[in-house]
Amino acid sequence: MVEHAQVTRLFDATADWYHFNESDIWMMSHSFGFDVSVWELWGALRYGSRLVIPSHRVIQSPKDLYYLICKEGVTVLNMTPSAFRPLIRCQAETELCDQLRYIILAGEALEPAILKPWYATRSDISPRIINMYGTTETTVHATYNMMEMKDVQEVSSPIGFRIPDLTLYVLDAHDKPAPLGVIGELFIGGAGVTRG
């Protein structure tokens, strides 16, 4: 069970990374049934920002979606990597300019190589691409990784660092801390872990 306090602490714990504010324009591109929608909806409300909710038809068309992002001046975009891939092609094929500050990728593993075409036409500082890992049970996000151009050479999905009010442990098959470089299971604890 995700509680309101866990949602507000998510934004408090990540505030120094993002500096979201009332000037931001968020886009809600996910279904209410997907945990990333919690980040999209409550992020806009938390900071007094505007929230753009595209129609299902627009969501299904990368070209129309990118047009709406530009037209509405969206500054905070959250997407799964597989949904972002066709948007990369669209932005490269148009003369439209977006106002994006952050592109936050979550909901599935990121293959960094998909960002090569993006970085071929854009800098790695504006907008910032962030890869976040988490589960519903950790209130959407548990880790944060600011992507850079050099990261496209990575083979695995870089999940980055823990959100400050969480603890992460990689444990072996016997629930003991796994040595560096040894495969294990990720255990997450802290204020973001939901009840149940």
Beta strands, then each sheet from edge to edge (+ up, - down):
strand 1: 25-27
strand 2: 50-52
strand 3: 76-79
strand 4: 102-105
strand 5: 128-133
strand 6: 143-146
strand 7: 161-162
strand 8: 166-171
strand 9: 185-190
sheet 1: 1+ 2+
sheet 2: 3+ 4+ 5+ 6- 7+
sheet 3: 8+ 9-
end
